[in-house]
Amino acid sequence: MRLRFRRFLWLVIILSAAVVLATAKAEEVTVAVATNFTAPMQKIAQAFEQDTGHKALLAFGATGKFYAQIKNGAPFAVLLSADDETPARLEKEGVAIAGTRFTYAVGRLALWSKNPSLVDDKGQVLLSNNTDKNNFKKLAIADPKLAPYGAAAIEVIERMGVIDKVRSKLVQGDSISQAFQFVMTENAELGFVALSQISIDGRITQGSAWVVPQNLYTPLKQDAVLLPFGKHNSAAIALMKYMRTERAQTIIRSYGYSL
C-alpha cells in the first residue's frame, strides 16, 4: 500500500511540475488585426490557445491607423494587415522584422444591403436612377486612404463608370468595420464590405449581396509580419507559424478568403 501511495504521490508531483512548466513557457502576444479579419481571427485565437497554450491579445482597426501607431512605437508584436503594401513598407523602413512577411489570406469585396431585395447578383443597383424602385440614398465605404477595402471599393465604382452617379451618396467609415456598421444599422441602404463580414461557409448570412468579381479591383492580398516587439516573444513566433497550419487555414477559407 505504501509503495502504491508513493508512486501515486510521485505521479501527482510530476504532473504538477509539467503543468507549471507548460504555464511558465506560455506567453501572450499582442496582435494588430485588420477589421475585415475580425471573425476568423477570433476563432483562430481560440484554437491557437487550445493548441499551444499561448494567448493572442487582439486589437482590431484600420490598417492605415495601425501603420501610424506602429511607427510611433505601439507595442504590437504581430501585424495582420488588410494589404501587402503596409507590411512591406514597414519592413523597408526597418520597423518590421525582415524576412517574416507572408500572405495569410486573399480577401473578397462584396456590395451588401440588409434589404433582401435591394442588391442584385450583378451590382446593377449601382446604376439605378433617382426614379428607380431600387434607388438608394447612401452608399457606405471604408476610407480609401486608411483601408485597402475602401480603396478597392473606389476601384470598382470607377471601373463600372458610376463614380459621378454615386459620389454625393458616399459615406465613409474609418475602417471596413465601420462601413459594415453603417449598413447594419441601416444608416446606409447598402455598402461595400468584406465578404467575411456577411458570410460563413460560402453562405450570405442575411440581406442581399453581390460578390464583386475580382477583375474589378486589385487583389486584396493580406500580409502578416513580425514586429520588433515580437522578435523574442515565443508566442508571436508561434502565431506566425500557426497562421499557416491546416486548422487556421480551414477557418480562413470558411469566411470566403482564398490562400
N, C-alpha and C positions, 0 to 999 in steps of 0.2 A: 504493500500500500504506500509506504514511504517513497519507494523508488518511482512509482507511478505519479505520486504527488510532485516529486522533484522534477520529473520530466514535464509534467503539465506546467509547473512554475517556470521552467526554462523556456517552454514554448510561448508562454504569455510574455516573458521578458523579451524574447527575440522578435515576436510580432509587434510589441510596443515600440521597440527600437526601430523596426522597419518603418512604422508609421511616422515616428518622429523624424527619421532620416528623409523620408519622402516629403514630409511637410517642410523640412528645412530647405530642400532643394527647390521646391515650388516657388515661383516668383510671379510678380504681376507685371503686365506690360500695358502701357497707355497708348491707345491706337486712335489716330485721326482717320475717320471714315467718311467718305463722300456720302451724302444723304441718300442718293439713289440706292445705295447698298445697305441701307439700314436693316431691313427684314432678314436678308440672308446672313448678314454679319452677326446679328443677334443669335441666330441658330448655330452658326459656326463657332461663336464664342462659347456657347454651352457645350458643344461637342468637344471643343478644344480643352476645356477644363476637365470634362469627363475622361478624356483620353490621356491627358498629360499631367493634370494636377495644377498646371499654370492657369492664371486668371487674366483675361483680357478686359481692361477697363476702356470702354468705348466712348468716344466723343464724335458726334455727327455734325457735319456742317458743309458749307460750300468750299470747293477745292481752292478757289482764289483766296478766300479768307484764311484757310489753313496755310497756304503758302506764306502769306504775310506774317502769321503767328509764328511759324517755324523759323522764318528769317529773323524774327525778333526774340528767339530763344525759348519758345514754348516747349515744355518738357515732354513732347511726344517721342515715342521710341520707334513707331512704325507709321507710315502714311499709306492709306489705301485710297488712291486718288480716283477721280472720275475721268481722268485723261492720262495720256502718256507723256504729255509735254511738261507738266509741272514737276513730276519726279525727275525727269531728265534735266530740267533746268536747275533743280536743287542739287543734283549730282554734279553738274557742270560748275556750279557756284561753290562747291565744296561743303554744302550744308546737308548732304546725304552721303551714305557710305557707298563708294564706287564699287560697281560690280554686283550689287544686291538687287538691282531693279529687274522686275519681270511683269508680264501681263497676267493678271489673275482672272480677268473677265473681259468680255466684249459686250457692251450694253446695247439695248434697243430702245428706240424712241417711239412713243405712241401718242396719238391725239385722243383725248378721253373726255367723256361727259358723264355725269350721274344720270342724265336723262337717257333711258334705254333706247330711244328712237332718234336722238339728235345726230349722232355720228354714224355715217355710212362706212362701208368697208373699203372705200377708195379716197376718203377725205374730201369728197366733193362739197361738204358743208362749208369749207373754207371759201368756196366760190359763190356762196349764196348772196343774193342781193337783199336790200332792205325790205323788199316786198315779199320775199320768200317765206314760206311757212317755217322753215328751219333756220331762220336768221338768228344771230346771236349778238349780244352787246359787248361781251368781254371775252377775251382770249388770254389765258394765263400762260406765261413762260417764265423760266428762271432767268436771272440777269445774265445775259451773254458774256459780260465782262468778268463774271465771277464763276459761272457754272458752265462746264462743257455741254451739258444737255440744253442749256439756253442758247448757246452758240449754234448747236445742231438744229434747234427749232427755227432759228433765223435762216439758216441754210435752206431748210425745207420750204419755208414761206417764200424765199426769194426764188428758188428753183421752180416753184409752182406758179410764179408770176403774180402772187396775190399780196405782196408787201404793201402796196399803196392802198389796197382794199381793207386790210386789217390793221394798219399802223395805228389808227386812232382807237382801236379796240384793245390794244395790248396792255396787259397789266403784268408787272414784273415782280417776282419774288426774289429774295436774296439767294435762294437755293431751289433745287428741284423739289425739295420737300415743301417749301412754302408755296410754290406753284401748284403742287398737288392739293395743298390745304385750301387754296382759293377755289378750286373746283369742288373739292369735297364738301365745303361749307356753302357751296352754290353762290359765292360772291363773283364767280365767273362761270358762264354756262359750259365752257369747255376749255381745255388747256393741253399743252404738250407736257407729258410726264414720262417718267421711266417706266418701261413695261413691267419691271419688277415691282412697282408700286401698286399695280392693278391686276396682277395675275399670279397664279400659282399652278404649277404643273401644266402650263400651257392654256389654262382657262381664265378668261376675264372674270373677275370676281363680282363685278356689278357694273351697271350702266352700259354704255356703248363705247366702242373704241375702234380706231384704225391703227393697226401696227404699221408704222411708216416703213416703206421699202428702203433698204439700206443703201440703194444707189442714189438716194436723195440727200444724203449727208455723209460727212467724213466719218469713217468707222470710229465708234466710241471705245477705243482701246483703253482699258483702265489698268494702270500700273501700280504695283506696290513697291515700296523702297524702305530700306532700313535707315533710320536716322541716328545721329551720334549718341543720343541718349539710350539707344538700344544696342550699341556696339558690344557691350559687355554684359548685356541682360539675357540670360538663358531663355527667358520666356519670350522675348522679342525674336530671338533667333529661331526658337521652336515654332512660333506662329508663322514666320515666313515660310518654313518648311511645310507646316500643316496646311497652308492655303493650297498646296499642290497635291494633297492626299486625295484619294478617291472619295472619302467621306465628305470632305469640304467641296470637292468639285461636283458631287451629286447634288448638294444643296444649292450651289451656284446655278447649275443647269435648271433646277426646278423652278427658278424665278425668271426664266426666259433668257438668261445670258448664255453666250457661247464662250468657248475657251480657246 
